[in-house]
Amino acid sequence: MLGLGNKLGKTSLVTPGIITDNLVLKHKYDSGAVVPVSDGAAFFDASQSNEIPTGLPGSTFDGDFTVSCWAFVIPTAADKVILGSHDGTDLMFCYVSAAEKMYMKFTTSGGGDDYTHGATILTEGWNYLTFIQDDTNNRQYTYLNGVDDTDSGGTHDAAITLTSTETTIGASNDVTLEFNGYLCNLGVWTSVLTPAQIKSIMWKNYAGLSSSEKTNLVSWWNLDTSYDIDDTTESTETTQYVFDNHHGDGDTLGSDVMVGGDMSSDSGWTLETGWSISDGKLRRDTEDTFNTAYVATSGLTQGALYKITVDISTTNGNPLILMLGEAHSGSITANVRGRTQVDGTIIFYLVAGANENIYFYSGSGGTRWSGTIDNVVIQEVNGNHGVLS
Protein backbone atom coordinates (compact mmCIF):
# COMPACT_ATOMS: atom_id res chain seq x y z
CA MET A 1 0.00 0.00 0.00
CA LEU A 2 1.26 3.44 -0.84
CA GLY A 3 -0.10 6.52 0.80
CA LEU A 4 -0.45 8.78 3.75
CA GLY A 5 -1.43 7.07 6.96
CA ASN A 6 -5.02 7.04 8.11
CA LYS A 7 -4.54 9.76 10.72
CA LEU A 8 -2.42 12.20 8.76
CA GLY A 9 -3.77 14.39 6.02
CA LYS A 10 -1.97 17.18 4.27
CA THR A 11 -4.43 19.74 5.61
CA SER A 12 -3.46 18.91 9.19
CA LEU A 13 0.18 19.90 8.70
CA VAL A 14 1.30 23.25 9.99
CA THR A 15 5.10 23.28 9.92
CA PRO A 16 7.40 22.01 7.16
CA GLY A 17 9.96 19.44 8.22
CA ILE A 18 10.29 15.68 8.70
CA ILE A 19 6.90 14.02 9.14
CA THR A 20 6.76 10.59 10.79
CA ASP A 21 3.40 10.33 12.58
CA ASN A 22 1.30 7.76 10.73
CA LEU A 23 3.16 8.39 7.50
CA VAL A 24 4.47 4.99 6.42
CA LEU A 25 5.30 4.23 2.80
CA LYS A 26 5.10 0.47 2.27
CA HIS A 27 5.21 -2.17 -0.42
CA LYS A 28 3.23 -5.42 -0.25
CA TYR A 29 5.36 -8.14 -1.79
CA ASP A 30 3.81 -11.23 -3.37
CA SER A 31 4.83 -13.19 -0.28
CA GLY A 32 2.32 -11.19 1.72
CA ALA A 33 4.92 -9.40 3.79
CA VAL A 34 4.44 -5.66 4.22
CA VAL A 35 7.84 -3.99 4.17
CA PRO A 36 8.40 -0.36 5.19
CA VAL A 37 10.07 1.65 2.43
CA SER A 38 10.07 4.77 4.58
CA ASP A 39 8.69 5.65 7.99
CA GLY A 40 8.87 9.35 7.30
CA ALA A 41 9.27 12.03 4.66
CA ALA A 42 10.24 15.66 4.32
CA PHE A 43 7.22 17.92 3.91
CA PHE A 44 7.55 21.04 1.75
CA ASP A 45 4.86 23.71 1.59
CA ALA A 46 5.93 25.64 -1.53
CA SER A 47 7.62 28.28 0.60
CA GLN A 48 11.18 29.54 0.81
CA SER A 49 11.45 28.34 4.40
CA ASN A 50 12.26 24.66 3.99
CA GLU A 51 14.45 23.89 1.01
CA ILE A 52 17.41 21.61 1.87
CA PRO A 53 20.92 22.58 0.70
CA THR A 54 22.71 19.27 0.11
CA GLY A 55 26.37 20.19 -0.19
CA LEU A 56 26.48 18.47 -3.60
CA PRO A 57 28.35 20.57 -6.17
CA GLY A 58 26.68 21.35 -9.46
CA SER A 59 29.50 19.52 -11.25
CA THR A 60 27.76 16.27 -10.18
CA PHE A 61 25.42 16.81 -13.14
CA ASP A 62 27.97 17.58 -15.86
CA GLY A 63 27.89 13.98 -17.20
CA ASP A 64 25.78 10.85 -16.74
CA PHE A 65 23.45 10.96 -13.75
CA THR A 66 20.27 9.49 -12.30
CA VAL A 67 18.02 11.12 -9.70
CA SER A 68 15.31 8.98 -8.10
CA CYS A 69 12.90 9.56 -5.23
CA TRP A 70 9.47 8.85 -3.79
CA ALA A 71 7.27 11.93 -4.12
CA PHE A 72 3.78 12.81 -2.95
CA VAL A 73 3.02 15.86 -5.10
CA ILE A 74 0.33 18.29 -3.95
CA PRO A 75 -0.76 20.11 -7.14
CA THR A 76 -0.11 23.83 -7.52
CA ALA A 77 -0.26 26.20 -10.48
CA ALA A 78 3.55 26.40 -10.58
CA ASP A 79 6.61 24.32 -11.40
CA LYS A 80 7.91 22.41 -8.34
CA VAL A 81 11.63 21.58 -8.19
CA ILE A 82 12.65 18.31 -6.57
CA LEU A 83 16.39 18.82 -7.12
CA GLY A 84 17.94 21.89 -8.62
CA SER A 85 21.27 23.53 -9.32
CA HIS A 86 21.52 27.03 -10.81
CA ASP A 87 24.43 29.47 -11.03
CA GLY A 88 22.65 32.32 -12.82
CA THR A 89 23.75 31.18 -16.27
CA ASP A 90 23.67 27.38 -16.42
CA LEU A 91 21.12 25.21 -14.63
CA MET A 92 19.80 21.70 -14.14
CA PHE A 93 16.32 21.10 -12.70
CA CYS A 94 14.45 17.85 -12.01
CA TYR A 95 10.92 18.99 -11.32
CA VAL A 96 7.17 18.50 -11.59
CA SER A 97 5.58 21.06 -13.86
CA ALA A 98 2.49 23.17 -13.26
CA ALA A 99 0.75 20.65 -15.52
CA GLU A 100 1.82 17.92 -13.01
CA LYS A 101 4.20 16.10 -15.35
CA MET A 102 7.81 15.08 -14.75
CA TYR A 103 10.33 17.44 -16.35
CA MET A 104 14.07 17.84 -16.73
CA LYS A 105 15.45 21.20 -17.75
CA PHE A 106 18.96 22.17 -18.80
CA THR A 107 20.05 25.70 -19.58
CA THR A 108 23.48 26.60 -20.91
CA SER A 109 24.96 29.97 -21.70
CA GLY A 110 25.49 28.99 -25.33
CA GLY A 111 22.75 26.41 -25.93
CA GLY A 112 19.55 27.85 -24.50
CA ASP A 113 16.92 25.68 -22.79
CA ASP A 114 16.44 21.94 -23.31
CA TYR A 115 13.44 20.11 -21.86
CA THR A 116 12.49 16.49 -21.37
CA HIS A 117 9.10 15.60 -19.95
CA GLY A 118 6.94 12.63 -19.06
CA ALA A 119 3.64 11.66 -20.61
CA THR A 120 1.61 11.04 -17.48
CA ILE A 121 -0.19 13.63 -15.39
CA LEU A 122 0.64 12.82 -11.78
CA THR A 123 -2.36 12.41 -9.52
CA GLU A 124 -2.06 13.38 -5.87
CA GLY A 125 -0.41 10.46 -4.10
CA TRP A 126 2.89 8.61 -3.86
CA ASN A 127 4.87 7.99 -7.05
CA TYR A 128 8.44 6.90 -7.66
CA LEU A 129 10.09 9.43 -9.97
CA THR A 130 13.35 8.86 -11.84
CA PHE A 131 15.22 11.40 -13.97
CA ILE A 132 18.10 10.21 -16.18
CA GLN A 133 20.76 12.04 -18.14
CA ASP A 134 22.54 9.71 -20.58
CA ASP A 135 25.38 12.03 -21.44
CA THR A 136 27.14 9.53 -23.71
CA ASN A 137 24.14 9.42 -26.04
CA ASN A 138 22.92 12.97 -25.35
CA ARG A 139 19.52 11.74 -24.18
CA GLN A 140 17.29 12.28 -21.16
CA TYR A 141 14.57 10.03 -19.80
CA THR A 142 11.86 10.13 -17.15
CA TYR A 143 10.65 6.96 -15.44
CA LEU A 144 7.41 6.77 -13.46
CA ASN A 145 7.14 3.95 -10.91
CA GLY A 146 9.93 2.07 -12.66
CA VAL A 147 8.52 2.38 -16.20
CA ASP A 148 9.85 4.63 -18.98
CA ASP A 149 7.37 7.50 -19.23
CA THR A 150 9.38 9.78 -21.52
CA ASP A 151 7.05 11.66 -23.87
CA SER A 152 9.38 14.29 -25.27
CA GLY A 153 12.96 13.11 -25.10
CA GLY A 154 15.54 15.83 -24.78
CA THR A 155 18.75 15.92 -26.79
CA HIS A 156 20.79 18.03 -24.43
CA ASP A 157 24.35 17.99 -25.70
CA ALA A 158 25.79 21.31 -24.60
CA ALA A 159 28.12 21.07 -21.61
CA ILE A 160 26.79 22.61 -18.43
CA THR A 161 29.31 24.05 -16.01
CA LEU A 162 27.97 24.21 -12.47
CA THR A 163 31.20 23.58 -10.63
CA SER A 164 30.78 26.38 -8.08
CA THR A 165 27.08 25.86 -7.43
CA GLU A 166 25.39 23.91 -4.66
CA THR A 167 22.43 21.62 -5.25
CA THR A 168 19.17 21.96 -3.32
CA ILE A 169 16.30 19.58 -2.52
CA GLY A 170 12.80 21.08 -2.58
CA ALA A 171 13.62 24.23 -4.55
CA SER A 172 16.18 25.63 -6.92
CA ASN A 173 19.25 26.82 -5.06
CA ASP A 174 18.29 30.44 -5.81
CA VAL A 175 15.15 29.68 -3.75
CA THR A 176 12.50 29.66 -6.45
CA LEU A 177 10.08 27.05 -7.84
CA GLU A 178 9.52 25.51 -4.41
CA PHE A 179 8.24 21.96 -4.09
CA ASN A 180 4.80 21.27 -2.60
CA GLY A 181 4.30 17.87 -0.96
CA TYR A 182 6.48 15.11 0.45
CA LEU A 183 9.83 13.62 -0.59
CA CYS A 184 11.83 10.66 0.71
CA ASN A 185 14.50 8.15 -0.38
CA LEU A 186 16.11 10.57 -2.80
CA GLY A 187 19.24 9.17 -4.44
CA VAL A 188 21.76 10.65 -6.86
CA TRP A 189 24.05 8.49 -9.01
CA THR A 190 26.71 9.59 -11.49
CA SER A 191 25.65 6.83 -13.87
CA VAL A 192 22.63 5.74 -15.90
CA LEU A 193 20.56 3.25 -13.90
CA THR A 194 18.97 0.40 -15.81
CA PRO A 195 15.21 -0.27 -15.64
CA ALA A 196 15.92 -3.36 -13.52
CA GLN A 197 17.97 -1.32 -11.07
CA ILE A 198 15.27 1.33 -10.80
CA LYS A 199 12.58 -1.27 -10.08
CA SER A 200 14.75 -2.83 -7.39
CA ILE A 201 15.90 0.37 -5.72
CA MET A 202 12.42 1.90 -5.57
CA TRP A 203 11.40 -0.58 -2.86
CA LYS A 204 14.41 0.07 -0.62
CA ASN A 205 15.70 2.62 1.81
CA TYR A 206 19.44 3.15 2.13
CA ALA A 207 19.96 0.22 4.47
CA GLY A 208 18.43 -2.12 1.90
CA LEU A 209 20.63 -1.17 -1.05
CA SER A 210 23.01 -3.81 -2.37
CA SER A 211 26.68 -3.10 -2.96
CA SER A 212 26.12 -2.92 -6.71
CA GLU A 213 23.24 -0.47 -6.22
CA LYS A 214 25.64 1.80 -4.34
CA THR A 215 28.08 1.85 -7.25
CA ASN A 216 28.36 5.46 -8.47
CA LEU A 217 25.92 6.53 -5.72
CA VAL A 218 27.06 9.97 -4.56
CA SER A 219 24.22 10.94 -2.23
CA TRP A 220 21.12 9.37 -0.65
CA TRP A 221 18.60 11.09 1.57
CA ASN A 222 16.10 8.88 3.43
CA LEU A 223 14.53 12.10 4.77
CA ASP A 224 12.84 10.10 7.51
CA THR A 225 14.78 11.52 10.47
CA SER A 226 15.85 14.98 11.52
CA TYR A 227 18.10 16.07 14.34
CA ASP A 228 16.44 18.88 16.26
CA ILE A 229 18.34 19.09 19.51
CA ASP A 230 16.08 20.08 22.43
CA ASP A 231 17.16 22.98 24.61
CA THR A 232 20.03 24.00 22.33
CA THR A 233 18.30 26.39 19.96
CA GLU A 234 19.00 30.07 19.92
CA SER A 235 15.90 31.89 18.66
CA THR A 236 17.80 33.20 15.64
CA GLU A 237 19.33 29.85 14.68
CA THR A 238 18.30 26.73 12.80
CA THR A 239 19.32 23.46 14.44
CA GLN A 240 17.19 20.92 12.58
CA TYR A 241 19.44 18.92 10.29
CA VAL A 242 18.97 16.02 7.90
CA PHE A 243 21.86 13.83 6.83
CA ASP A 244 23.04 12.15 3.69
CA ASN A 245 22.54 8.47 4.54
CA HIS A 246 25.26 7.45 2.11
CA HIS A 247 27.62 8.64 4.83
CA GLY A 248 26.36 6.42 7.65
CA ASP A 249 23.01 8.00 8.45
CA GLY A 250 24.85 11.15 9.43
CA ASP A 251 26.66 9.35 12.21
CA THR A 252 29.98 8.61 10.54
CA LEU A 253 32.06 10.96 12.62
CA GLY A 254 35.58 12.25 12.33
CA SER A 255 38.16 12.19 15.10
CA ASP A 256 37.79 14.38 18.17
CA VAL A 257 39.28 17.84 17.52
CA MET A 258 38.68 19.17 21.03
CA VAL A 259 41.92 19.93 22.88
CA GLY A 260 41.82 19.23 26.62
CA GLY A 261 38.15 18.28 26.68
CA ASP A 262 38.68 16.41 29.97
CA MET A 263 39.48 19.76 31.63
CA SER A 264 42.62 18.38 33.23
CA SER A 265 44.52 21.61 32.59
CA ASP A 266 43.89 25.28 31.80
CA SER A 267 46.78 25.30 29.31
CA GLY A 268 45.77 27.13 26.11
CA TRP A 269 42.50 28.45 27.55
CA THR A 270 41.47 32.08 27.67
CA LEU A 271 39.43 32.42 30.87
CA GLU A 272 37.65 35.70 31.41
CA THR A 273 36.35 36.94 34.79
CA GLY A 274 34.57 34.23 36.77
CA TRP A 275 35.83 31.29 34.67
CA SER A 276 38.39 28.77 35.93
CA ILE A 277 39.47 25.14 35.53
CA SER A 278 39.88 22.98 38.62
CA ASP A 279 39.16 19.42 39.70
CA GLY A 280 38.63 18.31 36.10
CA LYS A 281 35.91 20.90 35.40
CA LEU A 282 35.56 24.17 33.52
CA ARG A 283 33.76 26.34 36.06
CA ARG A 284 31.93 29.62 36.28
CA ASP A 285 31.24 30.72 39.83
CA THR A 286 29.76 34.17 39.30
CA GLU A 287 26.40 35.28 37.90
CA ASP A 288 27.26 38.74 36.61
CA THR A 289 28.87 39.91 33.37
CA PHE A 290 28.49 38.41 29.91
CA ASN A 291 31.86 36.86 29.12
CA THR A 292 33.56 33.76 27.78
CA ALA A 293 36.01 30.93 28.17
CA TYR A 294 37.51 29.64 24.94
CA VAL A 295 40.25 27.42 23.56
CA ALA A 296 41.62 26.53 20.15
CA THR A 297 40.69 23.14 18.73
CA SER A 298 43.13 21.07 16.71
CA GLY A 299 41.40 22.34 13.57
CA LEU A 300 37.95 23.11 12.18
CA THR A 301 36.70 23.18 8.59
CA GLN A 302 34.67 26.31 7.97
CA GLY A 303 31.12 25.45 6.92
CA ALA A 304 31.37 21.81 8.00
CA LEU A 305 28.88 20.33 10.46
CA TYR A 306 30.16 19.16 13.85
CA LYS A 307 28.61 17.07 16.59
CA ILE A 308 29.54 18.51 19.98
CA THR A 309 28.93 16.43 23.10
CA VAL A 310 29.37 18.11 26.47
CA ASP A 311 28.53 17.30 30.10
CA ILE A 312 26.93 20.32 31.75
CA SER A 313 25.86 21.01 35.32
CA THR A 314 24.14 24.33 35.87
CA THR A 315 23.65 25.90 39.28
CA ASN A 316 21.05 28.51 38.38
CA GLY A 317 19.19 27.41 35.23
CA ASN A 318 20.28 30.37 33.12
CA PRO A 319 21.43 29.93 29.48
CA LEU A 320 24.86 28.64 28.55
CA ILE A 321 25.79 29.51 24.95
CA LEU A 322 28.26 27.61 22.76
CA MET A 323 29.76 29.02 19.60
CA LEU A 324 31.96 27.09 17.19
CA GLY A 325 34.60 28.86 15.14
CA GLU A 326 33.22 32.35 15.73
CA ALA A 327 33.22 34.79 18.63
CA HIS A 328 30.02 36.49 19.74
CA SER A 329 29.40 39.75 17.92
CA GLY A 330 26.59 41.91 16.61
CA SER A 331 26.32 39.85 13.43
CA ILE A 332 26.46 36.08 13.91
CA THR A 333 26.76 33.50 11.15
CA ALA A 334 23.79 31.14 11.01
CA ASN A 335 24.06 27.83 12.84
CA VAL A 336 27.37 28.41 14.64
CA ARG A 337 25.58 28.91 17.96
CA GLY A 338 23.60 26.74 20.37
CA ARG A 339 22.38 27.06 23.93
CA THR A 340 21.11 25.05 26.84
CA GLN A 341 19.57 25.70 30.25
CA VAL A 342 19.52 22.11 31.51
CA ASP A 343 21.89 19.61 33.11
CA GLY A 344 23.19 16.42 31.55
CA THR A 345 25.05 15.23 28.49
CA ILE A 346 23.96 17.68 25.80
CA ILE A 347 24.49 17.22 22.07
CA PHE A 348 24.80 20.16 19.70
CA TYR A 349 25.05 20.09 15.91
CA LEU A 350 26.79 23.30 14.86
CA VAL A 351 28.35 24.57 11.64
CA ALA A 352 31.93 25.81 12.08
CA GLY A 353 32.75 29.46 11.59
CA ALA A 354 35.98 30.93 10.28
CA ASN A 355 38.33 30.46 13.24
CA GLU A 356 39.59 27.43 15.20
CA ASN A 357 38.06 28.09 18.62
CA ILE A 358 35.17 26.79 20.70
CA TYR A 359 33.57 29.42 22.94
CA PHE A 360 31.46 29.05 26.06
CA TYR A 361 29.47 32.18 26.94
CA SER A 362 27.64 32.98 30.15
CA GLY A 363 24.31 33.47 28.42
CA SER A 364 22.07 36.51 28.22
CA GLY A 365 19.84 38.42 30.58
CA GLY A 366 20.52 40.00 33.96
CA THR A 367 21.63 36.88 35.82
CA ARG A 368 24.28 34.95 33.91
CA TRP A 369 24.95 31.23 33.69
CA SER A 370 27.01 29.50 36.37
CA GLY A 371 27.96 25.85 36.69
CA THR A 372 30.48 23.32 35.40
CA ILE A 373 31.46 21.83 32.03
CA ASP A 374 33.52 18.76 31.18
CA ASN A 375 33.97 15.83 28.77
CA VAL A 376 33.77 18.00 25.67
CA VAL A 377 34.04 16.11 22.36
CA ILE A 378 33.93 17.77 18.92
CA GLN A 379 33.63 15.54 15.83
CA GLU A 380 32.95 16.46 12.23
CA VAL A 381 29.89 14.82 10.66
CA ASN A 382 31.33 13.28 7.50
CA GLY A 383 29.52 13.65 4.21
CA ASN A 384 26.79 16.04 3.18
CA HIS A 385 24.20 17.54 5.47
CA GLY A 386 21.12 19.64 4.88
CA VAL A 387 19.56 22.31 7.05
CA LEU A 388 15.77 22.43 7.29
CA SER A 389 15.67 26.20 7.13
Beta strands, then each sheet from edge to edge (+ up, - down):
strand 1: 17-19
strand 2: 25-28
strand 3: 34-38
strand 4: 41-45
strand 5: 52-57
strand 6: 65-73
strand 7: 80-86
strand 8: 91-96
strand 9: 102-108
strand 10: 112-118
strand 11: 126-134
strand 12: 139-144
strand 13: 147-148
strand 14: 150-152
strand 15: 166-169
strand 16: 180-189
strand 17: 217-221
strand 18: 227-228
strand 19: 240-243
strand 20: 253-256
strand 21: 270-271
strand 22: 275-278
strand 23: 281-284
strand 24: 292-296
strand 25: 305-314
strand 26: 320-324
strand 27: 337-340
strand 28: 344-351
strand 29: 357-361
strand 30: 371-381
strand 31: 385-387
sheet 1: 1+ 4- 16+ 6- 11+ 12- 13+
sheet 2: 1+ 4- 16+ 17-
sheet 3: 2+ 3-
sheet 4: 5+ 15- 7+ 8- 9+ 10- 14+
sheet 5: 18+ 19- 31+
sheet 6: 20+ 30- 23+ 22-
sheet 7: 20+ 30- 25+ 28-
sheet 8: 21+ 24- 29+ 26- 27+
end
